[in-house]
Amino acid sequence: MLVLQQNFRNPLGNVVVLLNRAQLKKATSGELLKPETIVKLDSVEGYHVDNFEGLTRHKGNRFLMISDNNDLFVQRSLLMYFEILDN
C-alpha cells in the first residue's frame, strides 16, 4: 500500500511531501504496521512541490501524483509521473 502524506511546516513556508510504502499483513497480537518512506520531497531542498492530493497507479510500478492550483494565480497545477523500482 502507498500512502501520500503532506506536511506544511507553516502557511507561507516550505512544503514536505512523503510517499510511504507499507506492507499489509494479517493482524497478530502486538504486530504494528511500520511504513517505509520511499520518497521525500522537501521544498527547502529545491523540490518544487505543492499540495499533492491525488495518487494513482498507471501500470506496473508506475504512478501519477497530482496537485491543483486551488484556483490561485500564485500556484500551479502539477502532475508527477514516476516509477518505483524494486530493491
PDB file with SEQRES, HELIX, SHEET and CRYST1 records, atoms N, CA, C and O in Angstrom:
SEQRES   1 A   87  MET LEU VAL LEU GLN GLN ASN PHE ARG ASN PRO LEU GLY          
SEQRES   2 A   87  ASN VAL VAL VAL LEU LEU ASN ARG ALA GLN LEU LYS LYS          
SEQRES   3 A   87  ALA THR SER GLY GLU LEU LEU LYS PRO GLU THR ILE VAL          
SEQRES   4 A   87  LYS LEU ASP SER VAL GLU GLY TYR HIS VAL ASP ASN PHE          
SEQRES   5 A   87  GLU GLY LEU THR ARG HIS LYS GLY ASN ARG PHE LEU MET          
SEQRES   6 A   87  ILE SER ASP ASN ASN ASP LEU PHE VAL GLN ARG SER LEU          
SEQRES   7 A   87  LEU MET TYR PHE GLU ILE LEU ASP ASN                          
HELIX    1 AA1 SER A   43  GLU A   45  5                                   3    
SHEET    1 AA1 3 LEU A   2  PHE A   8  0                                        
SHEET    2 AA1 3 VAL A  15  ARG A  21 -1                                        
SHEET    3 AA1 3 GLU A  36  ASP A  42 -1                                        
SHEET    1 AA2 3 PHE A  52  LYS A  59  0                                        
SHEET    2 AA2 3 ARG A  62  SER A  67 -1                                        
SHEET    3 AA2 3 LEU A  78  GLU A  83 -1                                        
CRYST1    1.000    1.000    1.000  90.00  90.00  90.00 P 1           1          
ATOM      1  N   MET A   1       0.850  -1.156   0.000  1.00  0.00           N  
ATOM      2  CA  MET A   1       0.000   0.000   0.000  1.00  0.00           C  
ATOM      3  C   MET A   1       0.905   1.230   0.000  1.00  0.00           C  
ATOM      4  O   MET A   1       1.897   1.275   0.728  1.00  0.00           O  
ATOM      5  N   LEU A   2       0.562   2.233  -0.821  1.00  0.00           N  
ATOM      6  CA  LEU A   2       1.280   3.502  -0.834  1.00  0.00           C  
ATOM      7  C   LEU A   2       0.444   4.551  -0.112  1.00  0.00           C  
ATOM      8  O   LEU A   2      -0.773   4.620  -0.285  1.00  0.00           O  
ATOM      9  N   VAL A   3       1.110   5.364   0.695  1.00  0.00           N  
ATOM     10  CA  VAL A   3       0.441   6.408   1.463  1.00  0.00           C  
ATOM     11  C   VAL A   3       1.100   7.737   1.126  1.00  0.00           C  
ATOM     12  O   VAL A   3       2.309   7.901   1.293  1.00  0.00           O  
ATOM     13  N   LEU A   4       0.303   8.676   0.652  1.00  0.00           N  
ATOM     14  CA  LEU A   4       0.764  10.022   0.328  1.00  0.00           C  
ATOM     15  C   LEU A   4       0.501  10.911   1.535  1.00  0.00           C  
ATOM     16  O   LEU A   4      -0.631  11.018   2.006  1.00  0.00           O  
ATOM     17  N   GLN A   5       1.553  11.545   2.029  1.00  0.00           N  
ATOM     18  CA  GLN A   5       1.454  12.367   3.242  1.00  0.00           C  
ATOM     19  C   GLN A   5       2.027  13.746   2.968  1.00  0.00           C  
ATOM     20  O   GLN A   5       3.098  13.877   2.375  1.00  0.00           O  
ATOM     21  N   GLN A   6       1.315  14.766   3.399  1.00  0.00           N  
ATOM     22  CA  GLN A   6       1.773  16.148   3.245  1.00  0.00           C  
ATOM     23  C   GLN A   6       2.072  16.727   4.617  1.00  0.00           C  
ATOM     24  O   GLN A   6       1.422  16.388   5.605  1.00  0.00           O  
ATOM     25  N   ASN A   7       3.043  17.586   4.663  1.00  0.00           N  
ATOM     26  CA  ASN A   7       3.394  18.246   5.909  1.00  0.00           C  
ATOM     27  C   ASN A   7       3.713  19.703   5.593  1.00  0.00           C  
ATOM     28  O   ASN A   7       4.785  20.014   5.073  1.00  0.00           O  
ATOM     29  N   PHE A   8       2.781  20.588   5.909  1.00  0.00           N  
ATOM     30  CA  PHE A   8       3.019  22.016   5.730  1.00  0.00           C  
ATOM     31  C   PHE A   8       3.624  22.534   7.025  1.00  0.00           C  
ATOM     32  O   PHE A   8       2.968  22.539   8.066  1.00  0.00           O  
ATOM     33  N   ARG A   9       4.864  22.964   6.959  1.00  0.00           N  
ATOM     34  CA  ARG A   9       5.520  23.441   8.190  1.00  0.00           C  
ATOM     35  C   ARG A   9       4.962  24.776   8.640  1.00  0.00           C  
ATOM     36  O   ARG A   9       4.878  25.036   9.841  1.00  0.00           O  
ATOM     37  N   ASN A  10       4.583  25.621   7.709  1.00  0.00           N  
ATOM     38  CA  ASN A  10       3.860  26.845   8.039  1.00  0.00           C  
ATOM     39  C   ASN A  10       3.187  27.331   6.758  1.00  0.00           C  
ATOM     40  O   ASN A  10       3.620  26.963   5.666  1.00  0.00           O  
ATOM     41  N   PRO A  11       2.139  28.147   6.864  1.00  0.00           N  
ATOM     42  CA  PRO A  11       1.362  28.522   5.675  1.00  0.00           C  
ATOM     43  C   PRO A  11       2.156  29.211   4.569  1.00  0.00           C  
ATOM     44  O   PRO A  11       1.810  29.056   3.397  1.00  0.00           O  
ATOM     45  N   LEU A  12       3.190  29.952   4.887  1.00  0.00           N  
ATOM     46  CA  LEU A  12       3.965  30.653   3.871  1.00  0.00           C  
ATOM     47  C   LEU A  12       5.357  30.072   3.681  1.00  0.00           C  
ATOM     48  O   LEU A  12       6.183  30.633   2.962  1.00  0.00           O  
ATOM     49  N   GLY A  13       5.608  28.952   4.327  1.00  0.00           N  
ATOM     50  CA  GLY A  13       6.949  28.377   4.284  1.00  0.00           C  
ATOM     51  C   GLY A  13       7.048  27.160   3.398  1.00  0.00           C  
ATOM     52  O   GLY A  13       6.324  27.027   2.412  1.00  0.00           O  
ATOM     53  N   ASN A  14       7.959  26.270   3.764  1.00  0.00           N  
ATOM     54  CA  ASN A  14       8.236  25.122   2.920  1.00  0.00           C  
ATOM     55  C   ASN A  14       7.175  24.029   3.060  1.00  0.00           C  
ATOM     56  O   ASN A  14       6.411  23.983   4.024  1.00  0.00           O  
ATOM     57  N   VAL A  15       7.164  23.160   2.061  1.00  0.00           N  
ATOM     58  CA  VAL A  15       6.230  22.049   1.989  1.00  0.00           C  
ATOM     59  C   VAL A  15       7.034  20.759   1.912  1.00  0.00           C  
ATOM     60  O   VAL A  15       8.032  20.689   1.194  1.00  0.00           O  
ATOM     61  N   VAL A  16       6.613  19.754   2.635  1.00  0.00           N  
ATOM     62  CA  VAL A  16       7.233  18.436   2.582  1.00  0.00           C  
ATOM     63  C   VAL A  16       6.157  17.434   2.169  1.00  0.00           C  
ATOM     64  O   VAL A  16       5.075  17.391   2.755  1.00  0.00           O  
ATOM     65  N   VAL A  17       6.467  16.635   1.158  1.00  0.00           N  
ATOM     66  CA  VAL A  17       5.576  15.570   0.715  1.00  0.00           C  
ATOM     67  C   VAL A  17       6.319  14.258   0.898  1.00  0.00           C  
ATOM     68  O   VAL A  17       7.451  14.108   0.437  1.00  0.00           O  
ATOM     69  N   LEU A  18       5.681  13.309   1.573  1.00  0.00           N  
ATOM     70  CA  LEU A  18       6.267  11.983   1.789  1.00  0.00           C  
ATOM     71  C   LEU A  18       5.437  10.944   1.070  1.00  0.00           C  
ATOM     72  O   LEU A  18       4.208  11.020   1.061  1.00  0.00           O  
ATOM     73  N   LEU A  19       6.101   9.973   0.469  1.00  0.00           N  
ATOM     74  CA  LEU A  19       5.426   8.818  -0.083  1.00  0.00           C  
ATOM     75  C   LEU A  19       5.950   7.617   0.683  1.00  0.00           C  
ATOM     76  O   LEU A  19       7.135   7.290   0.623  1.00  0.00           O  
ATOM     77  N   ASN A  20       5.048   6.967   1.401  1.00  0.00           N  
ATOM     78  CA  ASN A  20       5.410   5.831   2.234  1.00  0.00           C  
ATOM     79  C   ASN A  20       4.846   4.548   1.651  1.00  0.00           C  
ATOM     80  O   ASN A  20       3.782   4.547   1.032  1.00  0.00           O  
ATOM     81  N   ARG A  21       5.571   3.458   1.854  1.00  0.00           N  
ATOM     82  CA  ARG A  21       5.096   2.129   1.456  1.00  0.00           C  
ATOM     83  C   ARG A  21       4.929   1.303   2.724  1.00  0.00           C  
ATOM     84  O   ARG A  21       5.798   1.289   3.595  1.00  0.00           O  
ATOM     85  N   ALA A  22       3.794   0.615   2.808  1.00  0.00           N  
ATOM     86  CA  ALA A  22       3.540  -0.239   3.965  1.00  0.00           C  
ATOM     87  C   ALA A  22       3.045  -1.590   3.476  1.00  0.00           C  
ATOM     88  O   ALA A  22       2.228  -1.665   2.559  1.00  0.00           O  
ATOM     89  N   GLN A  23       3.535  -2.639   4.080  1.00  0.00           N  
ATOM     90  CA  GLN A  23       3.073  -3.985   3.765  1.00  0.00           C  
ATOM     91  C   GLN A  23       1.889  -4.308   4.664  1.00  0.00           C  
ATOM     92  O   GLN A  23       1.969  -4.179   5.885  1.00  0.00           O  
ATOM     93  N   LEU A  24       0.796  -4.727   4.051  1.00  0.00           N  
ATOM     94  CA  LEU A  24      -0.369  -5.128   4.826  1.00  0.00           C  
ATOM     95  C   LEU A  24      -0.236  -6.603   5.158  1.00  0.00           C  
ATOM     96  O   LEU A  24      -0.015  -7.436   4.278  1.00  0.00           O  
ATOM     97  N   LYS A  25      -0.375  -6.911   6.431  1.00  0.00           N  
ATOM     98  CA  LYS A  25      -0.248  -8.291   6.886  1.00  0.00           C  
ATOM     99  C   LYS A  25      -1.450  -8.622   7.749  1.00  0.00           C  
ATOM    100  O   LYS A  25      -2.163  -7.731   8.212  1.00  0.00           O  
ATOM    101  N   LYS A  26      -1.667  -9.904   7.960  1.00  0.00           N  
ATOM    102  CA  LYS A  26      -2.723 -10.309   8.875  1.00  0.00           C  
ATOM    103  C   LYS A  26      -2.386  -9.786  10.263  1.00  0.00           C  
ATOM    104  O   LYS A  26      -1.245  -9.860  10.720  1.00  0.00           O  
ATOM    105  N   ALA A  27      -3.402  -9.261  10.914  1.00  0.00           N  
ATOM    106  CA  ALA A  27      -3.179  -8.731  12.261  1.00  0.00           C  
ATOM    107  C   ALA A  27      -2.890  -9.876  13.225  1.00  0.00           C  
ATOM    108  O   ALA A  27      -3.636 -10.853  13.296  1.00  0.00           O  
ATOM    109  N   THR A  28      -1.810  -9.738  13.952  1.00  0.00           N  
ATOM    110  CA  THR A  28      -1.499 -10.673  15.022  1.00  0.00           C  
ATOM    111  C   THR A  28      -1.282  -9.851  16.275  1.00  0.00           C  
ATOM    112  O   THR A  28      -1.038  -8.646  16.197  1.00  0.00           O  
ATOM    113  N   SER A  29      -1.365 -10.463  17.379  1.00  0.00           N  
ATOM    114  CA  SER A  29      -1.269  -9.701  18.620  1.00  0.00           C  
ATOM    115  C   SER A  29       0.078  -9.005  18.714  1.00  0.00           C  
ATOM    116  O   SER A  29       1.132  -9.633  18.609  1.00  0.00           O  
ATOM    117  N   GLY A  30       0.021  -7.703  18.913  1.00  0.00           N  
ATOM    118  CA  GLY A  30       1.220  -6.904  19.114  1.00  0.00           C  
ATOM    119  C   GLY A  30       1.940  -6.484  17.844  1.00  0.00           C  
ATOM    120  O   GLY A  30       2.913  -5.735  17.927  1.00  0.00           O  
ATOM    121  N   GLU A  31       1.509  -6.929  16.682  1.00  0.00           N  
ATOM    122  CA  GLU A  31       2.195  -6.558  15.446  1.00  0.00           C  
ATOM    123  C   GLU A  31       1.726  -5.184  14.975  1.00  0.00           C  
ATOM    124  O   GLU A  31       0.524  -4.931  14.887  1.00  0.00           O  
ATOM    125  N   LEU A  32       2.671  -4.299  14.674  1.00  0.00           N  
ATOM    126  CA  LEU A  32       2.350  -2.956  14.209  1.00  0.00           C  
ATOM    127  C   LEU A  32       2.730  -2.810  12.752  1.00  0.00           C  
ATOM    128  O   LEU A  32       3.673  -3.443  12.276  1.00  0.00           O  
ATOM    129  N   LEU A  33       1.994  -1.978  12.054  1.00  0.00           N  
ATOM    130  CA  LEU A  33       2.307  -1.653  10.671  1.00  0.00           C  
ATOM    131  C   LEU A  33       3.396  -0.592  10.678  1.00  0.00           C  
ATOM    132  O   LEU A  33       3.214   0.475  11.265  1.00  0.00           O  
ATOM    133  N   LYS A  34       4.524  -0.868  10.035  1.00  0.00           N  
ATOM    134  CA  LYS A  34       5.642   0.072  10.017  1.00  0.00           C  
ATOM    135  C   LYS A  34       5.900   0.531   8.594  1.00  0.00           C  
ATOM    136  O   LYS A  34       6.507  -0.195   7.807  1.00  0.00           O  
ATOM    137  N   PRO A  35       5.442   1.738   8.256  1.00  0.00           N  
ATOM    138  CA  PRO A  35       5.662   2.231   6.897  1.00  0.00           C  
ATOM    139  C   PRO A  35       7.120   2.609   6.657  1.00  0.00           C  
ATOM    140  O   PRO A  35       7.845   2.987   7.577  1.00  0.00           O  
ATOM    141  N   GLU A  36       7.526   2.497   5.407  1.00  0.00           N  
ATOM    142  CA  GLU A  36       8.878   2.851   4.982  1.00  0.00           C  
ATOM    143  C   GLU A  36       8.762   4.049   4.042  1.00  0.00           C  
ATOM    144  O   GLU A  36       8.018   3.994   3.062  1.00  0.00           O  
ATOM    145  N   THR A  37       9.483   5.125   4.327  1.00  0.00           N  
ATOM    146  CA  THR A  37       9.480   6.287   3.446  1.00  0.00           C  
ATOM    147  C   THR A  37      10.337   5.969   2.236  1.00  0.00           C  
ATOM    148  O   THR A  37      11.518   5.646   2.365  1.00  0.00           O  
ATOM    149  N   ILE A  38       9.727   6.063   1.045  1.00  0.00           N  
ATOM    150  CA  ILE A  38      10.479   5.769  -0.173  1.00  0.00           C  
ATOM    151  C   ILE A  38      10.804   7.036  -0.955  1.00  0.00           C  
ATOM    152  O   ILE A  38      11.722   7.041  -1.775  1.00  0.00           O  
ATOM    153  N   VAL A  39      10.055   8.114  -0.705  1.00  0.00           N  
ATOM    154  CA  VAL A  39      10.338   9.392  -1.354  1.00  0.00           C  
ATOM    155  C   VAL A  39      10.044  10.516  -0.373  1.00  0.00           C  
ATOM    156  O   VAL A  39       9.009  10.523   0.294  1.00  0.00           O  
ATOM    157  N   LYS A  40      10.975  11.471  -0.296  1.00  0.00           N  
ATOM    158  CA  LYS A  40      10.755  12.688   0.490  1.00  0.00           C  
ATOM    159  C   LYS A  40      11.064  13.870  -0.418  1.00  0.00           C  
ATOM    160  O   LYS A  40      12.196  14.040  -0.872  1.00  0.00           O  
ATOM    161  N   LEU A  41      10.052  14.678  -0.675  1.00  0.00           N  
ATOM    162  CA  LEU A  41      10.216  15.878  -1.489  1.00  0.00           C  
ATOM    163  C   LEU A  41      10.056  17.079  -0.576  1.00  0.00           C  
ATOM    164  O   LEU A  41       8.972  17.317  -0.043  1.00  0.00           O  
ATOM    165  N   ASP A  42      11.120  17.831  -0.396  1.00  0.00           N  
ATOM    166  CA  ASP A  42      11.137  18.963   0.530  1.00  0.00           C  
ATOM    167  C   ASP A  42      11.471  20.220  -0.258  1.00  0.00           C  
ATOM    168  O   ASP A  42      12.501  20.283  -0.929  1.00  0.00           O  
ATOM    169  N   SER A  43      10.597  21.224  -0.177  1.00  0.00           N  
ATOM    170  CA  SER A  43      10.808  22.455  -0.943  1.00  0.00           C  
ATOM    171  C   SER A  43      12.077  23.183  -0.520  1.00  0.00           C  
ATOM    172  O   SER A  43      12.663  23.900  -1.332  1.00  0.00           O  
ATOM    173  N   VAL A  44      12.518  23.022   0.716  1.00  0.00           N  
ATOM    174  CA  VAL A  44      13.759  23.648   1.181  1.00  0.00           C  
ATOM    175  C   VAL A  44      14.963  23.035   0.460  1.00  0.00           C  
ATOM    176  O   VAL A  44      15.974  23.706   0.252  1.00  0.00           O  
ATOM    177  N   GLU A  45      14.848  21.758   0.081  1.00  0.00           N  
ATOM    178  CA  GLU A  45      15.941  21.067  -0.610  1.00  0.00           C  
ATOM    179  C   GLU A  45      15.874  21.273  -2.127  1.00  0.00           C  
ATOM    180  O   GLU A  45      16.607  20.621  -2.870  1.00  0.00           O  
ATOM    181  N   GLY A  46      15.002  22.172  -2.588  1.00  0.00           N  
ATOM    182  CA  GLY A  46      14.976  22.512  -4.003  1.00  0.00           C  
ATOM    183  C   GLY A  46      13.874  21.861  -4.814  1.00  0.00           C  
ATOM    184  O   GLY A  46      13.753  22.139  -6.007  1.00  0.00           O  
ATOM    185  N   TYR A  47      13.066  21.004  -4.207  1.00  0.00           N  
ATOM    186  CA  TYR A  47      11.970  20.382  -4.944  1.00  0.00           C  
ATOM    187  C   TYR A  47      10.815  21.365  -5.047  1.00  0.00           C  
ATOM    188  O   TYR A  47      10.410  21.966  -4.052  1.00  0.00           O  
ATOM    189  N   HIS A  48      10.291  21.523  -6.246  1.00  0.00           N  
ATOM    190  CA  HIS A  48       9.153  22.413  -6.472  1.00  0.00           C  
ATOM    191  C   HIS A  48       7.885  21.594  -6.284  1.00  0.00           C  
ATOM    192  O   HIS A  48       7.315  21.077  -7.244  1.00  0.00           O  
ATOM    193  N   VAL A  49       7.454  21.483  -5.036  1.00  0.00           N  
ATOM    194  CA  VAL A  49       6.279  20.671  -4.701  1.00  0.00           C  
ATOM    195  C   VAL A  49       5.176  21.571  -4.185  1.00  0.00           C  
ATOM    196  O   VAL A  49       5.412  22.704  -3.766  1.00  0.00           O  
ATOM    197  N   ASP A  50       3.985  21.045  -4.224  1.00  0.00           N  
ATOM    198  CA  ASP A  50       2.812  21.774  -3.765  1.00  0.00           C  
ATOM    199  C   ASP A  50       1.903  20.791  -3.048  1.00  0.00           C  
ATOM    200  O   ASP A  50       2.349  19.742  -2.582  1.00  0.00           O  
ATOM    201  N   ASN A  51       0.668  21.124  -2.965  1.00  0.00           N  
ATOM    202  CA  ASN A  51      -0.329  20.361  -2.239  1.00  0.00           C  
ATOM    203  C   ASN A  51      -0.745  19.116  -3.027  1.00  0.00           C  
ATOM    204  O   ASN A  51      -1.846  19.081  -3.577  1.00  0.00           O  
ATOM    205  N   PHE A  52       0.112  18.099  -3.092  1.00  0.00           N  
ATOM    206  CA  PHE A  52      -0.244  16.876  -3.803  1.00  0.00           C  
ATOM    207  C   PHE A  52      -1.384  16.195  -3.060  1.00  0.00           C  
ATOM    208  O   PHE A  52      -1.305  15.968  -1.852  1.00  0.00           O  
ATOM    209  N   GLU A  53      -2.436  15.874  -3.788  1.00  0.00           N  
ATOM    210  CA  GLU A  53      -3.611  15.315  -3.132  1.00  0.00           C  
ATOM    211  C   GLU A  53      -4.195  14.114  -3.844  1.00  0.00           C  
ATOM    212  O   GLU A  53      -5.211  13.574  -3.406  1.00  0.00           O  
ATOM    213  N   GLY A  54      -3.578  13.686  -4.930  1.00  0.00           N  
ATOM    214  CA  GLY A  54      -4.063  12.510  -5.634  1.00  0.00           C  
ATOM    215  C   GLY A  54      -2.920  11.600  -6.019  1.00  0.00           C  
ATOM    216  O   GLY A  54      -1.848  12.063  -6.411  1.00  0.00           O  
ATOM    217  N   LEU A  55      -3.151  10.299  -5.908  1.00  0.00           N  
ATOM    218  CA  LEU A  55      -2.143   9.294  -6.232  1.00  0.00           C  
ATOM    219  C   LEU A  55      -2.863   8.125  -6.882  1.00  0.00           C  
ATOM    220  O   LEU A  55      -3.847   7.623  -6.339  1.00  0.00           O  
ATOM    221  N   THR A  56      -2.381   7.686  -8.046  1.00  0.00           N  
ATOM    222  CA  THR A  56      -2.984   6.530  -8.707  1.00  0.00           C  
ATOM    223  C   THR A  56      -1.921   5.735  -9.447  1.00  0.00           C  
ATOM    224  O   THR A  56      -0.915   6.279  -9.902  1.00  0.00           O  
ATOM    225  N   ARG A  57      -2.167   4.450  -9.555  1.00  0.00           N  
ATOM    226  CA  ARG A  57      -1.262   3.580 -10.315  1.00  0.00           C  
ATOM    227  C   ARG A  57      -1.648   3.662 -11.781  1.00  0.00           C  
ATOM    228  O   ARG A  57      -2.828   3.629 -12.129  1.00  0.00           O  
ATOM    229  N   HIS A  58      -0.636   3.769 -12.641  1.00  0.00           N  
ATOM    230  CA  HIS A  58      -0.884   3.770 -14.079  1.00  0.00           C  
ATOM    231  C   HIS A  58      -0.782   2.347 -14.602  1.00  0.00           C  
ATOM    232  O   HIS A  58      -1.777   1.775 -15.048  1.00  0.00           O  
ATOM    233  N   LYS A  59       0.386   1.785 -14.553  1.00  0.00           N  
ATOM    234  CA  LYS A  59       0.571   0.373 -14.877  1.00  0.00           C  
ATOM    235  C   LYS A  59       1.883  -0.098 -14.284  1.00  0.00           C  
ATOM    236  O   LYS A  59       2.851   0.656 -14.191  1.00  0.00           O  
ATOM    237  N   GLY A  60       1.896  -1.347 -13.888  1.00  0.00           N  
ATOM    238  CA  GLY A  60       3.087  -1.889 -13.243  1.00  0.00           C  
ATOM    239  C   GLY A  60       3.428  -1.105 -11.997  1.00  0.00           C  
ATOM    240  O   GLY A  60       2.585  -0.920 -11.120  1.00  0.00           O  
ATOM    241  N   ASN A  61       4.666  -0.644 -11.918  1.00  0.00           N  
ATOM    242  CA  ASN A  61       5.116   0.158 -10.768  1.00  0.00           C  
ATOM    243  C   ASN A  61       5.179   1.643 -11.113  1.00  0.00           C  
ATOM    244  O   ASN A  61       5.948   2.389 -10.507  1.00  0.00           O  
ATOM    245  N   ARG A  62       4.376   2.074 -12.079  1.00  0.00           N  
ATOM    246  CA  ARG A  62       4.346   3.482 -12.484  1.00  0.00           C  
ATOM    247  C   ARG A  62       3.099   4.155 -11.927  1.00  0.00           C  
ATOM    248  O   ARG A  62       2.000   3.602 -11.954  1.00  0.00           O  
ATOM    249  N   PHE A  63       3.306   5.372 -11.420  1.00  0.00           N  
ATOM    250  CA  PHE A  63       2.242   6.080 -10.714  1.00  0.00           C  
ATOM    251  C   PHE A  63       2.153   7.531 -11.168  1.00  0.00           C  
ATOM    252  O   PHE A  63       3.096   8.074 -11.744  1.00  0.00           O  
ATOM    253  N   LEU A  64       1.017   8.144 -10.902  1.00  0.00           N  
ATOM    254  CA  LEU A  64       0.787   9.571 -11.123  1.00  0.00           C  
ATOM    255  C   LEU A  64       0.402  10.213  -9.800  1.00  0.00           C  
ATOM    256  O   LEU A  64      -0.390   9.658  -9.037  1.00  0.00           O  
ATOM    257  N   MET A  65       0.966  11.385  -9.532  1.00  0.00           N  
ATOM    258  CA  MET A  65       0.544  12.222  -8.394  1.00  0.00           C  
ATOM    259  C   MET A  65       0.131  13.564  -8.978  1.00  0.00           C  
ATOM    260  O   MET A  65       0.733  14.043  -9.939  1.00  0.00           O  
ATOM    261  N   ILE A  66      -0.899  14.169  -8.395  1.00  0.00           N  
ATOM    262  CA  ILE A  66      -1.388  15.442  -8.916  1.00  0.00           C  
ATOM    263  C   ILE A  66      -1.686  16.407  -7.784  1.00  0.00           C  
ATOM    264  O   ILE A  66      -2.105  16.018  -6.694  1.00  0.00           O  
ATOM    265  N   SER A  67      -1.456  17.675  -8.077  1.00  0.00           N  
ATOM    266  CA  SER A  67      -1.894  18.753  -7.187  1.00  0.00           C  
ATOM    267  C   SER A  67      -2.615  19.769  -8.054  1.00  0.00           C  
ATOM    268  O   SER A  67      -2.314  19.897  -9.241  1.00  0.00           O  
ATOM    269  N   ASP A  68      -3.552  20.483  -7.479  1.00  0.00           N  
ATOM    270  CA  ASP A  68      -4.206  21.535  -8.251  1.00  0.00           C  
ATOM    271  C   ASP A  68      -3.742  22.888  -7.747  1.00  0.00           C  
ATOM    272  O   ASP A  68      -3.031  22.972  -6.745  1.00  0.00           O  
ATOM    273  N   ASN A  69      -4.137  23.938  -8.430  1.00  0.00           N  
ATOM    274  CA  ASN A  69      -3.660  25.271  -8.067  1.00  0.00           C  
ATOM    275  C   ASN A  69      -4.598  25.997  -7.110  1.00  0.00           C  
ATOM    276  O   ASN A  69      -4.408  27.182  -6.833  1.00  0.00           O  
ATOM    277  N   ASN A  70      -5.611  25.291  -6.602  1.00  0.00           N  
ATOM    278  CA  ASN A  70      -6.564  25.873  -5.646  1.00  0.00           C  
ATOM    279  C   ASN A  70      -7.193  27.162  -6.165  1.00  0.00           C  
ATOM    280  O   ASN A  70      -7.642  28.009  -5.393  1.00  0.00           O  
ATOM    281  N   ASP A  71      -7.215  27.291  -7.488  1.00  0.00           N  
ATOM    282  CA  ASP A  71      -7.774  28.472  -8.155  1.00  0.00           C  
ATOM    283  C   ASP A  71      -7.065  29.765  -7.731  1.00  0.00           C  
ATOM    284  O   ASP A  71      -7.674  30.832  -7.667  1.00  0.00           O  
ATOM    285  N   LEU A  72      -5.764  29.641  -7.445  1.00  0.00           N  
ATOM    286  CA  LEU A  72      -4.944  30.795  -7.060  1.00  0.00           C  
ATOM    287  C   LEU A  72      -3.882  31.033  -8.128  1.00  0.00           C  
ATOM    288  O   LEU A  72      -3.229  30.093  -8.582  1.00  0.00           O  
ATOM    289  N   PHE A  73      -3.713  32.271  -8.520  1.00  0.00           N  
ATOM    290  CA  PHE A  73      -2.746  32.586  -9.573  1.00  0.00           C  
ATOM    291  C   PHE A  73      -1.295  32.359  -9.144  1.00  0.00           C  
ATOM    292  O   PHE A  73      -0.419  32.245 -10.002  1.00  0.00           O  
ATOM    293  N   VAL A  74      -1.020  32.291  -7.845  1.00  0.00           N  
ATOM    294  CA  VAL A  74       0.357  32.087  -7.385  1.00  0.00           C  
ATOM    295  C   VAL A  74       0.752  30.614  -7.340  1.00  0.00           C  
ATOM    296  O   VAL A  74       1.917  30.294  -7.102  1.00  0.00           O  
ATOM    297  N   GLN A  75      -0.204  29.714  -7.566  1.00  0.00           N  
ATOM    298  CA  GLN A  75       0.084  28.285  -7.552  1.00  0.00           C  
ATOM    299  C   GLN A  75      -0.079  27.708  -8.953  1.00  0.00           C  
ATOM    300  O   GLN A  75      -0.713  28.305  -9.822  1.00  0.00           O  
ATOM    301  N   ARG A  76       0.518  26.519  -9.148  1.00  0.00           N  
ATOM    302  CA  ARG A  76       0.402  25.814 -10.420  1.00  0.00           C  
ATOM    303  C   ARG A  76      -0.209  24.451 -10.178  1.00  0.00           C  
ATOM    304  O   ARG A  76      -0.059  23.878  -9.098  1.00  0.00           O  
ATOM    305  N   SER A  77      -0.898  23.930 -11.177  1.00  0.00           N  
ATOM    306  CA  SER A  77      -1.306  22.533 -11.144  1.00  0.00           C  
ATOM    307  C   SER A  77      -0.095  21.703 -11.560  1.00  0.00           C  
ATOM    308  O   SER A  77       0.555  22.009 -12.559  1.00  0.00           O  
ATOM    309  N   LEU A  78       0.203  20.669 -10.809  1.00  0.00           N  
ATOM    310  CA  LEU A  78       1.388  19.850 -11.078  1.00  0.00           C  
ATOM    311  C   LEU A  78       0.978  18.398 -11.278  1.00  0.00           C  
ATOM    312  O   LEU A  78       0.096  17.891 -10.585  1.00  0.00           O  
ATOM    313  N   LEU A  79       1.616  17.743 -12.218  1.00  0.00           N  
ATOM    314  CA  LEU A  79       1.429  16.323 -12.461  1.00  0.00           C  
ATOM    315  C   LEU A  79       2.805  15.676 -12.419  1.00  0.00           C  
ATOM    316  O   LEU A  79       3.713  16.092 -13.138  1.00  0.00           O  
ATOM    317  N   MET A  80       2.961  14.663 -11.582  1.00  0.00           N  
ATOM    318  CA  MET A  80       4.244  13.979 -11.451  1.00  0.00           C  
ATOM    319  C   MET A  80       4.042  12.515 -11.826  1.00  0.00           C  
ATOM    320  O   MET A  80       3.173  11.841 -11.274  1.00  0.00           O  
ATOM    321  N   TYR A  81       4.845  12.031 -12.763  1.00  0.00           N  
ATOM    322  CA  TYR A  81       4.790  10.635 -13.207  1.00  0.00           C  
ATOM    323  C   TYR A  81       6.101   9.985 -12.790  1.00  0.00           C  
ATOM    324  O   TYR A  81       7.176  10.512 -13.073  1.00  0.00           O  
ATOM    325  N   PHE A  82       6.014   8.848 -12.120  1.00  0.00           N  
ATOM    326  CA  PHE A  82       7.236   8.216 -11.618  1.00  0.00           C  
ATOM    327  C   PHE A  82       7.072   6.712 -11.561  1.00  0.00           C  
ATOM    328  O   PHE A  82       5.968   6.177 -11.660  1.00  0.00           O  
ATOM    329  N   GLU A  83       8.212   6.042 -11.398  1.00  0.00           N  
ATOM    330  CA  GLU A  83       8.243   4.600 -11.262  1.00  0.00           C  
ATOM    331  C   GLU A  83       8.957   4.243  -9.962  1.00  0.00           C  
ATOM    332  O   GLU A  83       9.981   4.837  -9.627  1.00  0.00           O  
ATOM    333  N   ILE A  84       8.418   3.284  -9.243  1.00  0.00           N  
ATOM    334  CA  ILE A  84       9.053   2.790  -8.027  1.00  0.00           C  
ATOM    335  C   ILE A  84       9.800   1.504  -8.393  1.00  0.00           C  
ATOM    336  O   ILE A  84       9.201   0.513  -8.811  1.00  0.00           O  
ATOM    337  N   LEU A  85      11.102   1.549  -8.227  1.00  0.00           N  
ATOM    338  CA  LEU A  85      11.935   0.395  -8.561  1.00  0.00           C  
ATOM    339  C   LEU A  85      12.030  -0.530  -7.359  1.00  0.00           C  
ATOM    340  O   LEU A  85      12.211  -0.079  -6.227  1.00  0.00           O  
ATOM    341  N   ASP A  86      11.908  -1.819  -7.611  1.00  0.00           N  
ATOM    342  CA  ASP A  86      12.062  -2.804  -6.538  1.00  0.00           C  
ATOM    343  C   ASP A  86      13.528  -2.959  -6.185  1.00  0.00           C  
ATOM    344  O   ASP A  86      14.399  -2.947  -7.055  1.00  0.00           O  
ATOM    345  N   ASN A  87      13.787  -3.105  -4.888  1.00  0.00           N  
ATOM    346  CA  ASN A  87      15.174  -3.280  -4.440  1.00  0.00           C  
ATOM    347  C   ASN A  87      15.569  -4.723  -4.470  1.00  0.00           C  
ATOM    348  O   ASN A  87      16.702  -5.060  -4.126  1.00  0.00           O  
TER     349      ASN A  87                                                      
END                                                                             
